[in-house]
C-alpha cells in the first residue's frame, strides 16, 4: 500500500514538473508573439531565473546528503530526507537545468554566434556543472536505496564544487576576460 502511494506521489511530482516546464515554454512563446523586439532581453531574464533556481538546488542538495547521513538507515527521518532530495531534484533542479540550457544556447547563438574564448570557457564550466548535477542525481537514487555513499566530509567538499563553477561562469559572462 505504501509503495502504491509512493508511486502515485512520484507521478504527481513529475506531472507538476512537466506542467511547470509547459507553462514556462508557453510564456516564452507568448513573448515571441507579443514582444519580438524585446525577446532577447526576456529570454535573458528567464535564463537568469532558471540559473538561480538550478544553483539553489545544486547548493542545497549536498547539505541534504549530509543531514541524510546522520539519519539511521530505514528510519522515518531518512525517508523524509529521501523524499526531500527526490523532490528537489525532480521539481526544481532538473527543470531549471533544462530551461537554463535551452535558453542559454539560444542566447549564445543569437547574441554571440558562439564566438569568444570566454564563451567556450563558460560552456565548459556549464558542462562540468551538468556533470555534477548528474552525480547528485545518482546519489539521490543511491540514498533512496539505502546506500549511504561517501562521508559527510566528502559532501561538504562537493558542496563547494558548484560554487567554484558558478564563480567561473559569472566571471566569464560579466568580465569576458578573453
ZASE-694743 format. One record per residue (C-alpha): residue in three letters; x, y, z; residue number from 1. Coordinates in steps of 0.001 Angstrom, whole numbers, plus 500000, padded with zeros to 6 digits. Example, Ala and Ser with C-alpha at 12.3 -4.5 7.8 and 13.67 -1.06 7.14 Angstrom:
BEGIN
Ala, 512300, 495500, 507800, 1
Ser, 513670, 498940, 507140, 2
//
This chain:
BEGIN
Unk, 500000, 500000, 500000, 1
Unk, 502791, 502441, 500921, 2
Unk, 504582, 501552, 497696, 3
Unk, 501498, 502429, 495635, 4
Unk, 501163, 505747, 497460, 5
Unk, 504822, 506485, 496796, 6
Unk, 504391, 505747, 493071, 7
Unk, 501273, 507932, 492918, 8
Unk, 503140, 510709, 494710, 9
Unk, 506042, 510337, 492281, 10
Unk, 503700, 510610, 489308, 11
Unk, 502203, 513780, 490789, 12
Unk, 505671, 515274, 491213, 13
Unk, 506574, 514501, 487606, 14
Unk, 503236, 515877, 486400, 15
Unk, 503802, 519119, 488321, 16
Unk, 507311, 519481, 486914, 17
Unk, 506056, 518820, 483375, 18
Unk, 503282, 521366, 483878, 19
Unk, 505783, 523971, 485081, 20
Unk, 508029, 523394, 482049, 21
Unk, 504999, 523562, 479726, 22
Unk, 503828, 526848, 481261, 23
Unk, 507350, 528246, 481075, 24
Unk, 507589, 527328, 477383, 25
Unk, 504112, 528748, 476752, 26
Unk, 505180, 532031, 478356, 27
Unk, 508310, 532076, 476202, 28
Unk, 506232, 531512, 473055, 29
Unk, 503889, 534289, 474156, 30
Unk, 506855, 536629, 474335, 31
Unk, 507788, 535770, 470764, 32
Unk, 504397, 536889, 469506, 33
Unk, 503719, 539776, 471885, 34
Unk, 507101, 541496, 472057, 35
Unk, 509502, 540204, 469417, 36
Unk, 511717, 543302, 469704, 37
Unk, 512297, 542637, 473420, 38
Unk, 512517, 538845, 473075, 39
Unk, 516274, 538633, 473668, 40
Unk, 516040, 540551, 476943, 41
Unk, 513073, 538485, 478141, 42
Unk, 514885, 535253, 477324, 43
Unk, 517961, 536534, 479143, 44
Unk, 515823, 537321, 482218, 45
Unk, 514180, 533873, 482125, 46
Unk, 517608, 532279, 481692, 47
Unk, 518930, 534059, 484803, 48
Unk, 515839, 532961, 486788, 49
Unk, 516382, 529346, 485694, 50
Unk, 520098, 529507, 486563, 51
Unk, 519350, 530907, 490028, 52
Unk, 516821, 528127, 490643, 53
Unk, 519253, 525476, 489434, 54
Unk, 522092, 526834, 491560, 55
Unk, 519878, 526994, 494650, 56
Unk, 519240, 523274, 494271, 57
Unk, 522866, 522494, 493489, 58
Unk, 523986, 524277, 496645, 59
Unk, 521297, 522736, 498871, 60
Unk, 521478, 519100, 497723, 61
Unk, 524864, 518266, 499341, 62
Unk, 523566, 519723, 502629, 63
Unk, 520606, 517339, 502432, 64
Unk, 523026, 514455, 501866, 65
Unk, 524965, 515450, 504990, 66
Unk, 521773, 515543, 507056, 67
Unk, 520667, 512256, 505487, 68
Unk, 523918, 510617, 506586, 69
Unk, 523063, 511462, 510205, 70
Unk, 519695, 509692, 509958, 71
Unk, 519655, 505974, 510843, 72
Unk, 519169, 503737, 507821, 73
Unk, 515490, 502887, 507345, 74
Unk, 514259, 505496, 509826, 75
Unk, 511380, 507886, 509215, 76
Unk, 513893, 510723, 509200, 77
Unk, 515924, 509006, 506462, 78
Unk, 512739, 508528, 504431, 79
Unk, 511897, 512217, 504838, 80
Unk, 515335, 513259, 503583, 81
Unk, 514993, 510881, 500652, 82
Unk, 511671, 512449, 499660, 83
Unk, 513147, 515948, 500031, 84
Unk, 516122, 515021, 497825, 85
Unk, 513928, 513486, 495136, 86
Unk, 511565, 516459, 495058, 87
Unk, 514416, 518961, 494958, 88
Unk, 515929, 517077, 492028, 89
Unk, 512736, 516468, 490048, 90
Unk, 510758, 519635, 490735, 91
Unk, 513449, 522310, 490922, 92
Unk, 516882, 521233, 489751, 93
Unk, 516133, 519169, 486645, 94
Unk, 513551, 521519, 485080, 95
Unk, 515690, 524559, 485917, 96
Unk, 518757, 522945, 484349, 97
Unk, 516872, 522073, 481151, 98
Unk, 515438, 525576, 480849, 99
Unk, 518817, 527183, 481618, 100
Unk, 520471, 525082, 478904, 101
Unk, 517826, 525739, 476245, 102
Unk, 517673, 529468, 476850, 103
Unk, 521437, 529740, 477322, 104
Unk, 522130, 528089, 473977, 105
Unk, 519645, 530441, 472334, 106
Unk, 521374, 533444, 473925, 107
Unk, 524816, 532203, 472889, 108
Unk, 523672, 531693, 469312, 109
Unk, 521689, 534916, 468934, 110
Unk, 523969, 537182, 470908, 111
Unk, 527424, 535932, 470085, 112
Unk, 527246, 533230, 467425, 113
Unk, 529273, 531032, 469786, 114
Unk, 532244, 533378, 469388, 115
Unk, 534770, 534329, 472032, 116
Unk, 537092, 532366, 474265, 117
Unk, 535135, 533434, 477345, 118
Unk, 532023, 531726, 475958, 119
Unk, 533902, 528466, 475412, 120
Unk, 535224, 528522, 478988, 121
Unk, 531721, 529296, 480248, 122
Unk, 530238, 526393, 478259, 123
Unk, 532933, 524063, 479605, 124
Unk, 532091, 525160, 483166, 125
Unk, 528359, 524656, 482498, 126
Unk, 529105, 521170, 481142, 127
Unk, 531051, 520437, 484331, 128
Unk, 528150, 521774, 486419, 129
Unk, 525801, 519495, 484482, 130
Unk, 528093, 516542, 485238, 131
Unk, 527955, 517423, 488949, 132
Unk, 524156, 517576, 488622, 133
Unk, 524213, 514065, 487157, 134
Unk, 526406, 512865, 490012, 135
Unk, 523961, 514351, 492529, 136
Unk, 521078, 512608, 490722, 137
Unk, 522849, 509251, 491055, 138
Unk, 523486, 509990, 494731, 139
Unk, 519773, 510732, 495264, 140
Unk, 518955, 507292, 493861, 141
Unk, 521647, 505658, 495991, 142
Unk, 520439, 507329, 499192, 143
Unk, 516846, 506331, 498370, 144
Unk, 518028, 502727, 498048, 145
Unk, 519695, 502837, 501461, 146
Unk, 523210, 503153, 500071, 147
Unk, 524729, 505965, 502105, 148
Unk, 527556, 506632, 499700, 149
Unk, 530565, 508683, 500778, 150
Unk, 531132, 510581, 504015, 151
Unk, 529864, 513868, 505380, 152
Unk, 533316, 515336, 504749, 153
Unk, 533102, 514315, 501071, 154
Unk, 529696, 516003, 500702, 155
Unk, 530977, 519151, 502410, 156
Unk, 533733, 519308, 499794, 157
Unk, 531266, 518531, 496992, 158
Unk, 529166, 521441, 498222, 159
Unk, 531982, 523749, 497070, 160
Unk, 532213, 522400, 493509, 161
Unk, 529051, 524127, 492211, 162
Unk, 530174, 527339, 493910, 163
Unk, 533570, 527313, 492187, 164
Unk, 531966, 526555, 488822, 165
Unk, 529427, 529342, 489357, 166
Unk, 532239, 531820, 490085, 167
Unk, 533989, 530847, 486837, 168
Unk, 530740, 531145, 484867, 169
Unk, 529830, 534563, 486295, 170
Unk, 533335, 535962, 485688, 171
Unk, 533282, 534716, 482102, 172
Unk, 529859, 536265, 481433, 173
Unk, 530416, 539606, 483147, 174
Unk, 534136, 540309, 482659, 175
Unk, 534680, 538417, 479369, 176
Unk, 538440, 538311, 480024, 177
Unk, 539263, 536901, 476574, 178
//
